[in-house]
Amino acid sequence: MGRGPWGEAALGYRVLIVPSAEHRTHDTTRSALHRVATFVVARRRHDVSGRFGLRASPGGFATPAFGEGPETVRVAGTRLVREEAGVASTADIAGSTLRELATFADVDLAVSFSAGADTPALGDPDAALELDADAAAVVADWYDLGWRALDDVVGGLPAEAAPATIQLWPEHFDAGTNVALPSGARVNLGFSPGDGFEPAPYAYIGPWGPERPGDPDFWNAPFGAVLRASELRRAADPTAAAVAFLHAGLRALSS
């Protein structure tokens, strides 16, 4: 993993550590990937199976295997990959239009599609997509870290926590799950690559109810608490630090 304005190799994952120009590159790339995830990757799975949840995969994100093929559609770096019945085909995302990628995946953009109330705008399907390879790697590495942290936390919970399947939801483009507290209330745990609330990647814990017990400084977001990638960068073990953050929130909510 190379060094540069988009990453730190020593951490084992890349974090956003940059000023405004690189933030814009990250935003543009994240937005392009979000639209591809929603209107091509998730949409293809939904057209065949009625489900649109995604998973982290090497270099990006993917559908689970679906259909009779079986079929998988995934993003790996800056390429869209479609695998059907043991045969793979690829298309470059950068410079392609959303319509071209949809055609590649046998998706009809003329048919409306929603992944939830906050589904991103389709935008101009005939405009070339802008995608920076380093910025795409930031997003992929963040999902990888988040998935490992969520697996660690969920694996240590009692059966009563009844954790939901960890998924990458195309609506918000975050990797997350939700678990039950001893009270029976539930709480979201997740990792966002950035959004309208915070442009850079962040981990979050979002109680479904209004309770915010314990240290009021911990609850630093309108929906709960966040830990930014810039803060994780200072940790000797970023994954362990992310796990500790989620456990801290669960302990507070369980007290």
ZAVOSE-476126 format. One record per atom (N, C-alpha, C, O, CB): x, y, z. Coordinates in steps of 0.02 Angstrom, whole numbers, padded with zeros to 5 digits, always signed. Glycine has a CB too. Layout:
BEGIN
XYZ;...
This chain:
BEGIN
+00042-00060+00000;+00000+00000+00000;+00044+00062+00000;+00084+00071+00046;-00048+00001+00061;+00037+00103-00049;+00081+00161-00056;+00063+00218-00010;+00006+00224+00014;+00081+00184-00126;+00112+00261+00001;+00099+00322+00039;+00079+00378-00008;+00087+00373-00069;+00160+00342+00080;+00052+00431+00019;+00032+00487-00022;-00021+00526+00016;-00033+00512+00074;+00005+00464-00090;-00052+00574-00016;-00101+00617+00019;-00162+00579+00041;-00202+00605+00079;-00121+00674-00024;-00171+00517+00016;-00233+00480+00033;-00222+00426+00084;-00271+00395+00106;-00262+00450-00028;-00160+00413+00106;-00155+00355+00151;-00092+00352+00193;-00044+00390+00182;-00160+00294+00112;-00094+00307+00240;-00037+00291+00282;-00029+00215+00282;-00071+00179+00308;-00046+00318+00355;+00026+00191+00252;+00035+00119+00245;+00043+00085+00312;+00024+00027+00319;+00094+00105+00201;+00072+00118+00360;+00088+00086+00423;+00027+00062+00461;+00032+00017+00503;+00127+00132+00467;-00031+00090+00447;-00090+00072+00484;-00124+00009+00458;-00167-00020+00492;-00139+00129+00483;-00107-00012+00398;-00141-00070+00370;-00205-00051+00335;-00240-00095+00310;-00155-00120+00424;-00222+00012+00334;-00279+00037+00296;-00268+00110+00283;-00227+00142+00316;-00347+00025+00334;-00304+00137+00236;-00294+00207+00217;-00347+00251+00249;-00405+00231+00255;-00295+00215+00141;-00326+00309+00269;-00373+00356+00299;-00368+00423+00264;-00317+00439+00233;-00359+00364+00375;-00421+00460+00268;-00422+00526+00237;-00388+00576+00284;-00411+00588+00339;-00495+00548+00222;-00332+00604+00262;-00293+00648+00305;-00277+00713+00268;-00222+00740+00275;-00228+00613+00328;-00325+00737+00229;-00309+00787+00178;-00353+00848+00182;-00408+00845+00211;-00313+00756+00110;-00330+00904+00153;-00370+00965+00152;-00421+00964+00096;-00437+00912+00068;-00325+01025+00144;-00446+01023+00080;-00507+01030+00040;-00503+00998-00029;-00552+00966-00049;-00523+01101+00033;-00448+01006-00066;-00445+00979-00134;-00454+00903-00134;-00492+00876-00174;-00379+00997-00167;-00420+00869-00088;-00426+00796-00084;-00494+00776-00056;-00520+00723-00074;-00370+00767-00042;-00522+00817-00012;-00589+00803+00011;-00637+00802-00048;-00682+00760-00052;-00611+00856+00063;-00628+00849-00094;-00672+00851-00153;-00663+00789-00195;-00712+00762-00222;-00658+00914-00194;-00601+00766-00202;-00588+00704-00240;-00622+00645-00205;-00652+00603-00238;-00512+00691-00246;-00616+00642-00139;-00648+00589-00101;-00724+00593-00111;-00756+00542-00123;-00630+00593-00027;-00752+00652-00105;-00824+00660-00112;-00848+00638-00181;-00899+00603-00187;-00844+00733-00100;-00811+00658-00233;-00830+00641-00301;-00828+00565-00312;-00873+00536-00341;-00785+00677-00352;-00774+00535-00288;-00766+00462-00296;-00818+00425-00255;-00850+00378-00279;-00696+00440-00275;-00827+00446-00192;-00877+00413-00150;-00946+00418-00181;-00984+00370-00180;-00877+00444-00080;-00963+00476-00208;-01029+00486-00238;-01037+00440-00299;-01090+00410-00308;-01038+00558-00259;-00985+00435-00340;-00989+00391-00399;-00998+00318-00378;-01039+00283-00406;-00926+00399-00442;-00959+00297-00329;-00965+00228-00304;-01033+00215-00273;-01061+00161-00281;-00910+00213-00254;-01060+00264-00239;-01126+00258-00207;-01179+00246-00261;-01223+00204-00253;-01142+00320-00165;-01176+00284-00314;-01225+00276-00368;-01217+00209-00403;-01267+00177-00419;-01218+00333-00419;-01155+00188-00414;-01144+00122-00445;-01169+00067-00398;-01200+00019-00421;-01069+00112-00461;-01154+00074-00334;-01177+00024-00285;-01253+00018-00285;-01280-00037-00282;-01152+00042-00216;-01287+00075-00290;-01360+00075-00284;-01394+00054-00349;-01435+00009-00350;-01384+00144-00264;-01376+00087-00404;-01414+00080-00466;-01387+00026-00513;-01418+00012-00564;-01416+00145-00501;-01330-00003-00496;-01303-00057-00537;-01295-00121-00496;-01326-00172-00511;-01235-00037-00569;-01253-00118-00444;-01236-00179-00407;-01296-00204-00367;-01319-00260-00377;-01177-00167-00361;-01322-00162-00321;-01379-00182-00281;-01441-00192-00324;-01481-00238-00312;-01393-00130-00227;-01449-00150-00374;-01508-00154-00417;-01510-00221-00455;-01563-00252-00462;-01508-00096-00468;-01452-00243-00479;-01451-00308-00514;-01471-00365-00468;-01510-00408-00488;-01380-00321-00543;-01445-00365-00407;-01465-00417-00360;-01540-00413-00346;-01574-00464-00344;-01426-00411-00294;-01565-00352-00338;-01636-00343-00322;-01680-00366-00380;-01733-00397-00369;-01651-00271-00306;-01660-00352-00441;-01701-00372-00499;-01710-00448-00501;-01762-00472-00523;-01669-00347-00563;-01659-00484-00480;-01661-00557-00484;-01690-00589-00420;-01728-00637-00424;-01592-00585-00497;-01671-00561-00362;-01687-00595-00299;-01735-00557-00254;-01762-00586-00206;-01625-00608-00262;-01747-00493-00267;-01789-00453-00224;-01752-00425-00163;-01783-00393-00121;-01847-00493-00200;-01687-00435-00159;-01646-00410-00103;-01590-00367-00130;-01566-00378-00186;-01618-00468-00060;-01568-00317-00090;-01516-00273-00117;-01459-00261-00068;-01417-00218-00082;-01546-00207-00135;-01454-00297-00013;-01398-00289+00033;-01333-00312+00001;-01333-00360-00038;-01411-00328+00098;-01278-00277+00017;-01213-00292-00012;-01164-00312+00044;-01182-00312+00103;-01186-00231-00051;-01104-00330+00024;-01052-00351+00070;-00986-00317+00051;-00977-00298-00007;-01044-00428+00070;-00941-00308+00099;-00874-00287+00083;-00839-00344+00047;-00852-00403+00061;-00834-00266+00147;-00795-00328+00000;-00757-00379-00036;-00688-00349-00051;-00680-00288-00046;-00793-00402-00102;-00639-00390-00070;-00572-00363-00083;-00573-00306-00134;-00594-00315-00191;-00526-00419-00108;-00551-00249-00112;-00547-00191-00156;-00612-00154-00165;-00615-00108-00206;-00523-00212-00221;-00664-00172-00129;-00728-00136-00138;-00786-00170-00104;-00786-00180-00044;-00742-00130-00210;-00838-00186-00143;-00899-00215-00116;-00932-00259-00169;-00916-00254-00228;-00948-00159-00092;-00978-00301-00146;-01007-00351-00191;-01075-00373-00168;-01095-00363-00111;-00961-00412-00196;-01112-00403-00214;-01172-00439-00195;-01151-00507-00168;-01097-00531-00185;-01221-00447-00256;-01192-00539-00126;-01184-00611-00116;-01201-00646-00181;-01230-00615-00226;-01229-00636-00056;-01184-00709-00187;-01205-00747-00246;-01281-00750-00248;-01313-00761-00197;-01174-00818-00246;-01310-00741-00308;-01383-00742-00314;-01403-00773-00380;-01362-00780-00426;-01412-00670-00308;-01467-00792-00385;-01493-00819-00447;-01471-00890-00460;-01436-00921-00420;-01473-00775-00504;-01491-00916-00518;-01477-00985-00535;-01407-00995-00562;-01383-01051-00563;-01527-01010-00584;-01374-00941-00584;-01308-00946-00616;-01256-00987-00579;-01231-01035-00609;-01283-00879-00625;-01237-00971-00516;-01257-00909-00482;-01219-00849-00511;-01172-00857-00550;-01245-00915-00406;-01240-00790-00490;-01210-00729-00515;-01186-00686-00457;-01215-00687-00403;-01261-00690-00557;-01132-00650-00469;-01106-00601-00422;-01088-00538-00461;-01059-00543-00515;-01044-00628-00382;-01104-00480-00434;-01083-00417-00463;-01044-00380-00409;-01067-00375-00351;-01144-00374-00489;-00986-00354-00427;-00945-00322-00375;-00903-00266-00405;-00891-00262-00465;-00900-00373-00341;-00880-00223-00360;-00832-00170-00377;-00766-00190-00346;-00762-00203-00286;-00856-00100-00352;-00714-00192-00387;-00647-00208-00364;-00601-00152-00388;-00584-00148-00447;-00622-00278-00391;-00581-00109-00343;-00541-00052-00361;-00581-00004-00404;-00629+00026-00380;-00478-00074-00398;-00561+00004-00467;-00597+00049-00511;-00633+00011-00567;-00650+00040-00618;-00549+00100-00542;-00644-00053-00556;-00678-00095-00606;-00742-00124-00579;-00748-00140-00520;-00632-00150-00630;-00790-00131-00623;-00851-00168-00609;-00842-00239-00636;-00823-00248-00694;-00914-00134-00641;-00855-00288-00594;-00845-00358-00612;-00911-00395-00608;-00948-00389-00559;-00792-00392-00566;-00927-00432-00660;-00988-00473-00661;-00967-00545-00672;-00933-00561-00721;-01038-00449-00716;-00987-00589-00627;-00970-00660-00631;-01034-00701-00638;-01078-00698-00595;-00929-00683-00569;-01039-00738-00692;-01098-00779-00705;-01076-00849-00723;-01038-00860-00770;-01141-00748-00761;-01101-00898-00685;-01089-00969-00699;-01015-00983-00712;-00997-01020-00758;-01130-00991-00760;-00972-00952-00671;-00900-00965-00675;-00863-00924-00726;-00803-00934-00736;-00890-01035-00690;-00896-00877-00759;-00864-00835-00809;-00867-00762-00785;-00920-00737-00767;-00898-00843-00879;-00809-00728-00785;-00805-00659-00762;-00795-00611-00821;-00759-00627-00868;-00748-00651-00711;-00826-00554-00817;-00815-00500-00865;-00808-00435-00825;-00835-00429-00770;-00874-00495-00916;-00771-00387-00853;-00757-00326-00816;-00770-00264-00859;-00769-00268-00921;-00685-00325-00791;-00781-00208-00825;-00789-00144-00858;-00757-00091-00815;-00764-00092-00754;-00865-00128-00872;-00721-00044-00845;-00692+00012-00808;-00748+00059-00787;-00791+00078-00827;-00639+00049-00851;-00746+00079-00723;-00797+00127-00698;-00779+00198-00719;-00821+00234-00744;-00803+00122-00622;-00716+00217-00708;-00695+00285-00725;-00702+00296-00800;-00676+00258-00840;-00622+00297-00703;-00737+00349-00818;-00747+00365-00888;-00808+00334-00919;-00831+00356-00971;-00687+00345-00927;-00836+00283-00886;-00899+00253-00910;-00957+00293-00883;-00950+00330-00834;-00904+00179-00889;-01014+00286-00914;-01075+00317-00888;-01112+00266-00846;-01102+00205-00852;-01120+00344-00945;-01156+00291-00804;-01196+00246-00764;-01240+00202-00809;-01251+00143-00793;-01240+00285-00715;-01264+00229-00864;-01305+00190-00910;-01264+00133-00941;-01289+00078-00949;-01334+00235-00965;-01202+00147-00959;-01160+00095-00988;-01147+00039-00938;-01149-00020-00956;-01094+00124-01012;-01135+00057-00876;-01123+00006-00825;-01187-00033-00810;-01184-00093-00798;-01096+00038-00761;-01244+00001-00811;-01307-00033-00800;-01320-00083-00857;-01342-00139-00844;-01365+00018-00796;-01307-00063-00918;-01315-00109-00975;-01269-00169-00968;-01289-00225-00982;-01300-00072-01042;-01208-00157-00945;-01160-00211-00933;-01188-00262-00884;-01176-00322-00891;-01093-00182-00907;-01224-00237-00833;-01252-00281-00781;-01324-00303-00795;-01355-00334-00752;-01249-00247-00715;-01350-00286-00855;-01420-00303-00872;-01470-00269-00825;-01517-00301-00802;-01430-00378-00871;-01459-00206-00812;-01504-00166-00771;-01536-00113-00815;-01503-00081-00856;-01467-00133-00710;-01602-00103-00807;-01638-00053-00846;-01650+00009-00803;-01692+00008-00758;-01706-00082-00872;-01613+00061-00815;-01619+00122-00775;-01684+00159-00787;-01702+00203-00749;-01561+00168-00789;-01720+00141-00840;-01784+00173-00853;-01837+00152-00803;-01888+00186-00794;-01808+00158-00924;-01826+00097-00769;-01872+00073-00717;-01849+00102-00650;-01791+00094-00631;-01875-00006-00715;-01894+00135-00616;-01875+00168-00553;-01854+00117-00500;-01877+00060-00501;-01933+00210-00526;-01810+00138-00455;-01785+00094-00403;-01771+00135-00340;-01745+00191-00344;-01720+00058-00426;-01789+00108-00283;-01776+00141-00219;-01747+00090-00170;-01772+00034-00164;-01840+00173-00191;-01695+00111-00136;-01666+00071-00082;-01684+00099-00014;-01656+00078+00037;-01589+00067-00090;-01731+00146-00012;-01751+00178+00050;-01761+00252+00040;-01749+00279-00014;-01700+00165+00105;-01783+00285+00094;-01800+00356+00089;-01740+00399+00070;-01750+00452+00040;-01827+00380+00155;-01679+00378+00086;-01619+00418+00072;-01580+00390+00013;-01519+00400+00008;-01575+00421+00133;-01613+00354-00032;-01580+00330-00092;-01548+00389-00129;-01581+00440-00138;-01630+00292-00139;-01485+00383-00151;-01454+00439-00186;-01490+00454-00252;-01524+00411-00279;-01380+00425-00200;-01482+00515-00275;-01512+00533-00339;-01478+00495-00395;-01417+00484-00394;-01506+00610-00351;-01517+00475-00444;-01489+00441-00502;-01440+00486-00539;-01389+00462-00563;-01545+00419-00550;-01454+00550-00542;-01411+00596-00578;-01416+00586-00653;-01462+00554-00678;-01340+00588-00555;-01368+00613-00688;-01367+00607-00761;-01336+00539-00779;-01276+00530-00770;-01327+00665-00794;-01376+00492-00803;-01349+00425-00817;-01302+00423-00876;-01269+00373-00888;-01405+00377-00828;-01299+00478-00915;-01257+00480-00974;-01194+00522-00965;-01158+00535-01013;-01296+00505-01032;-01182+00544-00903;-01121+00582-00888;-01066+00533-00868;-01079+00486-00831;-01133+00634-00833;-01005+00545-00891;-00949+00502-00873;-00936+00506-00798;-00936+00561-00769;-00886+00521-00913;-00923+00450-00767;-00910+00447-00695;-00837+00464-00681;-00792+00441-00716;-00928+00378-00667;-00827+00504-00629;-00759+00521-00607;-00741+00477-00548;-00777+00475-00498;-00754+00596-00588;-00685+00443-00553;-00664+00396-00501;-00589+00399-00493;-00552+00388-00542;-00688+00324-00518;-00565+00415-00434;-00494+00416-00418;-00475+00351-00384;-00507+00331-00335;-00477+00478-00373;-00422+00318-00408;-00404+00252-00382;-00385+00255-00308;-00405+00211-00270;-00345+00223-00422;-00348+00306-00287;-00328+00311-00217;-00389+00324-00172;-00395+00295-00118;-00276+00366-00207;-00434+00367-00195;-00494+00381-00156;-00538+00319-00152;-00569+00306-00100;-00533+00440-00186;-00542+00280-00206;-00581+00218-00205;-00551+00169-00155;-00587+00132-00122;-00584+00187-00275;-00484+00169-00150;-00451+00125-00102;-00466+00145-00030;-00471+00102+00014;-00376+00125-00114;-00472+00211-00018;-00491+00234+00049;-00558+00204+00070;-00567+00180+00125;-00494+00311+00052;-00606+00207+00024;-00673+00180+00038;-00670+00105+00050;-00699+00081+00098;-00721+00196-00020;-00635+00068+00006;-00630-00004+00013;-00596-00024+00077;-00618-00070+00111;-00593-00033-00046;-00541+00010+00094;-00505-00006+00156;-00546+00009+00218;-00541-00026+00268;-00440+00032+00159;-00587+00061+00214;-00630+00078+00271;-00683+00024+00282;-00696+00005+00339;-00665+00146+00260;-00712-00002+00228;-00759-00057+00235;-00725-00119+00264;-00755-00154+00305;-00791-00073+00167;-00664-00132+00242;-00628-00190+00268;-00617-00184+00343;-00630-00231+00381;-00561-00198+00232;-00593-00126+00365;-00584-00115+00436;-00650-00120+00474;-00654-00153+00526;-00552-00046+00449;-00702-00089+00447;-00767-00090+00480;-00795-00160+00486;-00823-00178+00539;-00816-00047+00442;-00789-00200+00434;-00816-00267+00437;-00781-00309+00490;-00812-00347+00527;-00809-00301+00369;-00714-00302+00493;-00676-00339+00544;-00696-00317+00615;-00703-00358+00660;-00600-00330+00534;-00705-00252+00624;-00724-00227+00690;-00794-00250+00709;-00806-00272+00765;-00721-00150+00691;-00841-00247+00662;-00909-00270+00676;-00911-00344+00691;-00946-00366+00736;-00955-00254+00618;-00873-00384+00653;-00870-00456+00666;-00844-00469+00736;-00869-00513+00771;-00825-00491+00615;-00793-00431+00757;-00765-00439+00824;-00817-00425+00878;-00825-00463+00925;-00703-00394+00833;-00851-00368+00870;-00901-00349+00920;-00959-00398+00922;-00978-00422+00975;-00927-00278+00906;-00987-00413+00864;-01045-00458+00861;-01027-00527+00887;-01068-00560+00920;-01072-00463+00789;-00967-00550+00872;-00946-00617+00894;-00942-00624+00969;-00945-00680+00995;-00880-00634+00865;-00935-00569+01005;-00930-00572+01077;-00994-00557+01114;-00995-00555+01175;-00879-00525+01100;-01049-00546+01078;-01113-00530+01110;-01151-00594+01128;-01143-00645+01095;-01156-00486+01064;-01193-00590+01180;-01235-00648+01197;-01289-00658+01144;-01304-00614+01105;-01267-00638+01267;-01317-00718+01144;-01368-00735+01094;-01427-00687+01098;-01460-00674+01048;-01392-00807+01104;-01441-00661+01159;-01498-00617+01168;-01490-00551+01129;-01539-00516+01118;-01507-00602+01241;-01430-00535+01109;-01419-00473+01071;-01448-00479+01001;-01461-00428+00969;-01344-00457+01068;-01458-00540+00977;-01490-00552+00912;-01465-00504+00858;-01506-00467+00829;-01565-00547+00918;-01400-00503+00844;-01375-00455+00795;-01402-00468+00725;-01409-00525+00703;-01299-00458+00793;-01418-00414+00690;-01439-00419+00621;-01379-00436+00577;-01322-00421+00596;-01473-00354+00597;-01391-00466+00520;-01338-00480+00472;-01300-00416+00454;-01331-00365+00438;-01366-00513+00409;-01235-00418+00457;-01195-00360+00437;-01202-00352+00361;-01190-00398+00323;-01120-00369+00457;-01221-00293+00341;-01231-00279+00271;-01205-00210+00253;-01198-00166+00296;-01305-00285+00253;-01191-00201+00189;-01175-00135+00162;-01239-00112+00128;-01258-00138+00075;-01113-00137+00112;-01272-00063+00158;-01337-00041+00133;-01328+00012+00079;-01298+00064+00093;-01380-00014+00191;-01354+00001+00020;-01345+00051-00034;-01378+00118-00020;-01358+00169-00048;-01372+00024-00098;-01429+00120+00023;-01463+00183+00037;-01414+00234+00065;-01409+00290+00039;-01521+00172+00087;-01378+00216+00118;-01332+00262+00150;-01259+00247+00134;-01215+00286+00150;-01342+00262+00225;-01247+00189+00102;-01180+00168+00081;-01135+00155+00141;-01075+00165+00137;-01149+00221+00037;-01165+00132+00196;-01125+00115+00255;-01130+00041+00270;-01179+00008+00253;-01147+00157+00315;-01079+00015+00304;-01078-00054+00327;-01103-00055+00399;-01077-00018+00441;-01006-00086+00322;-01153-00095+00413;-01180-00092+00480;-01223-00151+00500;-01239-00194+00459;-01219-00031+00488;-01240-00151+00563;-01285-00200+00593;-01324-00165+00647;-01313-00106+00661;-01246-00262+00620;-01369-00200+00679;-01401-00174+00739;-01409-00232+00788;-01419-00289+00768;-01470-00141+00723;-01404-00216+00852;-01406-00267+00905;-01453-00245+00960;-01468-00186+00968;-01335-00280+00933;-01477-00294+00998;-01522-00280+01054;-01482-00269+01118;-01434-00304+01132;-01572-00338+01064;-01503-00219+01156;-01476-00206+01222;-01513-00248+01274;-01565-00276+01258;-01480-00131+01240;-01486-00255+01335;-01522-00292+01387;-01593-00267+01398;-01637-00305+01417;-01484-00289+01452;-01605-00203+01385;-01672-00174+01394;-01720-00197+01340;-01781-00189+01347;-01668-00099+01396;-01693-00224+01286;-01735-00242+01228;-01732-00190+01173;-01750-00205+01116;-01805-00252+01250;-01710-00129+01190;-01702-00078+01138;-01644-00098+01093;-01601-00137+01112;-01689-00008+01170;-01644-00071+01033;-01591-00089+00986;-01548-00029+00969;-01568+00029+00979;-01622-00118+00922;-01489-00043+00943;-01440+00009+00928;-01404-00009+00863;-01387-00067+00852;-01389+00019+00987;-01393+00041+00821;-01355+00031+00759;-01281+00037+00772;-01259+00080+00811;-01377+00082+00705;-01242-00005+00740;-01169-00002+00741;-01146-00001+00669;-01168-00043+00629;-01137-00062+00781;-01104+00046+00650;-01085+00047+00580;-01024+00089+00564;-00994+00121+00606;-01142+00073+00540;-01007+00086+00499;-00949+00121+00472;-00970+00155+00407;-00988+00121+00358;-00889+00073+00461;-00967+00220+00406;-00985+00259+00347;-00922+00284+00312;-00874+00303+00345;-01030+00319+00367;-00921+00284+00245;-00864+00312+00209;-00867+00388+00204;-00825+00419+00171;-00861+00281+00139;-00916+00417+00236;-00928+00489+00232;-00996+00503+00202;-01022+00463+00164;-00873+00524+00191;-01025+00560+00221;-01092+00577+00197;-01104+00651+00209;-01057+00690+00219;-01145+00534+00233;-01167+00671+00207;-01184+00741+00218;-01169+00765+00288;-01158+00824+00299;-01256+00753+00203;-01168+00720+00336;-01153+00738+00405;-01079+00750+00415;-01058+00798+00447;-01178+00684+00453;-01038+00705+00386;-00965+00707+00395;-00933+00682+00331;-00944+00625+00312;-00943+00664+00457;-00893+00724+00297;-00867+00704+00231;-00817+00647+00233;-00811+00610+00185;-00837+00762+00198;-00780+00641+00288;-00729+00589+00293;-00758+00526+00325;-00811+00530+00357;-00668+00614+00334;-00726+00469+00318;-00752+00407+00348;-00757+00413+00425;-00718+00447+00457;-00707+00349+00330;-00806+00378+00452;-00814+00377+00525;-00852+00314+00546;-00892+00286+00508;-00851+00440+00549;-00838+00292+00608;-00876+00238+00640;-00931+00271+00682;-00924+00328+00704;-00830+00193+00685;-00986+00235+00692;-01041+00265+00730;-01078+00213+00771;-01077+00153+00757;-01089+00300+00683;-01111+00238+00823;-01158+00199+00862;-01221+00242+00869;-01218+00299+00892;-01128+00180+00933;-01278+00214+00849;-01339+00253+00847;-01397+00219+00883;-01430+00175+00855;-01359+00265+00776;-01409+00237+00946;-01466+00208+00982;-01532+00224+00947;-01541+00278+00921;-01468+00233+01054;-01578+00176+00947;-01644+00188+00918;-01686+00233+00962;-01731+00267+00938;-01680+00122+00906;-01672+00234+01027;-01710+00276+01074;-01672+00340+01091;-01618+00351+01065;-01725+00237+01137;-01701+00381+01135;-01671+00446+01151;-01618+00443+01206;-01585+00494+01218;-01725+00493+01172;-01609+00386+01238;-01563+00383+01295;-01491+00392+01273;-01469+00364+01223;-01571+00316+01330;-01454+00433+01312;-01383+00444+01300;-01348+00443+01368;-01324+00495+01392;-01370+00512+01263;-01344+00385+01401;-01317+00382+01469;-01241+00388+01470;-01207+00381+01420;-01337+00317+01502;-01215+00403+01530;-01143+00406+01539;-01114+00474+01519;-01148+00525+01523;-01110+00352+01499;-01052+00474+01498;-01015+00534+01481;-01049+00571+01423;-01053+00544+01368;-00942+00517+01463;-01074+00631+01435;-01108+00668+01381;-01061+00685+01323;-01084+00694+01267;-01138+00731+01408;-00995+00688+01336;-00948+00703+01282;-00942+00645+01233;-00922+00655+01176;-00880+00720+01312;-00959+00585+01255;-00956+00527+01210;-01008+00534+01154;-00995+00517+01096;-00967+00461+01248;-01066+00561+01172;-01122+00566+01124;-01114+00631+01085;-01144+00682+01102;-01191+00563+01161;-01074+00628+01032;-01053+00688+00997;-01086+00698+00929;-01062+00737+00888;-00979+00686+00988;-01140+00661+00917;-01176+00668+00853;-01251+00669+00866;-01273+00641+00916;-01158+00610+00805;-01291+00700+00823;-01363+00703+00834;-01395+00635+00840;-01446+00627+00874;-01396+00741+00777;-01366+00585+00807;-01395+00517+00808;-01360+00471+00856;-01378+00412+00861;-01392+00488+00738;-01310+00495+00893;-01275+00452+00940;-01204+00474+00950;-01191+00528+00977;-01277+00381+00917;-01156+00433+00928;-01085+00448+00937;-01047+00426+00875;-01065+00377+00842;-01057+00413+00999;-00994+00463+00859;-00951+00446+00802;-00878+00447+00823;-00859+00482+00869;-00963+00496+00743;-00839+00407+00788;-00766+00407+00794;-00739+00414+00724;-00749+00371+00681;-00739+00341+00830;-00704+00469+00711;-00682+00485+00644;-00618+00448+00626;-00578+00429+00669;-00671+00560+00637;-00608+00437+00561;-00548+00404+00537;-00485+00441+00559;-00434+00410+00572;-00549+00398+00461;-00489+00507+00562;-00431+00546+00583;-00411+00530+00655;-00352+00534+00672;-00445+00620+00576;-00460+00512+00697;-00446+00492+00765;-00417+00421+00767;-00371+00408+00806;-00509+00496+00808;-00443+00376+00727;-00417+00308+00725;-00346+00307+00700;-00307+00263+00719;-00461+00264+00680;-00328+00354+00658;-00260+00356+00630;-00208+00361+00685;-00151+00340+00676;-00254+00415+00582;-00226+00390+00742;-00178+00399+00796;-00170+00336+00838;-00126+00334+00882;-00199+00456+00839;-00212+00286+00827;-00210+00225+00868;-00157+00177+00842;-00145+00172+00781;-00278+00191+00869;-00124+00140+00888;-00076+00089+00867;-00110+00033+00828;-00080+00006+00781;-00039+00061+00928;-00171+00017+00847;-00210-00035+00813;-00278-00005+00798;-00322-00006+00841;-00216-00101+00857;-00289+00021+00738;-00352+00054+00722;-00413+00009+00729;-00466+00032+00751;-00349+00081+00652;-00407-00054+00709;-00465-00099+00716;-00484-00108+00789;-00542-00106+00806;-00450-00167+00683;-00434-00119+00831;-00447-00127+00903;-00477-00064+00932;-00521-00067+00975;-00382-00146+00940;-00454-00006+00908;-00482+00057+00933;-00554+00065+00912;-00595+00090+00950;-00441+00116+00907;-00571+00043+00851;-00640+00046+00829;-00684-00001+00870;-00740+00017+00889;-00645+00028+00754;-00659-00060+00884;-00696-00108+00925;-00707-00079+00995;-00762-00084+01022;-00657-00175+00930;-00655-00049+01024;-00661-00019+01091;-00714+00036+01092;-00751+00042+01140;-00593+00008+01115;-00716+00076+01039;-00766+00129+01035;-00837+00100+01035;-00880+00125+01071;-00755+00171+00971;-00849+00049+00995;-00916+00019+00993;-00934-00013+01060;-00990-00007+01083;-00920-00033+00937;-00885-00046+01091;-00899-00077+01156;-00914-00023+01209;-00957-00033+01252;-00839-00120+01179;-00880+00033+01205;-00892+00087+01254;-00964+00111+01248;-00997+00123+01299;-00844+00146+01243;-00988+00119+01188;-01057+00140+01179;-01106+00088+01203;-01156+00105+01235;-01070+00156+01107;-01093+00025+01189;-01138-00028+01211;-01139-00033+01288;-01192-00044+01318;-01117-00095+01181;-01081-00025+01319;-01080-00027+01392;-01120+00031+01421;-01159+00020+01468;-01008-00023+01417;-01112+00090+01395;-01149+00148+01420;-01224+00137+01413;-01262+00150+01460;-01129+00212+01383;-01245+00112+01356;-01317+00102+01344;-01345+00044+01383;-01406+00040+01394;-01329+00090+01270;-01301-00001+01405;-01324-00059+01444;-01323-00047+01518;-01347-00089+01557;-01281-00120+01428;-01296+00009+01540;-01289+00022+01612;-01356+00042+01642;-01360+00055+01702;-01237+00077+01624;
